[in-house]
Amino acid sequence: METDANTYDVERWIAVLRVMFQPHVSCGPTQDYFKYAVGMFNWELLMTTYGSEVMHHTLVDFSTGATFADAVTARLGVSPARLDEMLAGHLVRVFALDH
């Protein structure tokens, strides 16, 4: 799977993020790598922005029964929709060819 991720705008990245972890019938190695790379770039932004302690507590909240939305809102202080916008903006910058 070739990707033209360098041409994606914020709206396209938001669409990618919203379906990225939906159940799927099959996923090839290139798609898995793309998902991994996107996840790592976004984790980098989250760790830089919020720090390891906040991210740890967010994951603990989520893993112990809080909804994703509740964990993100409580710990990061943003809605899931705003988080998608932040991550999408970061991905636009990461994948831009002229950086």
Secondary structure, DSSP 8 states (H G I E B T S, - for coil): ----GGG--HHHHHHHHHHTTS--S---HHHHHHHHHHHHHHHHHHHHHH-HHHHHHHHHHHHTT--HHHHHHHHHSS-HHHHHHHHHHHHHHHH-TT-
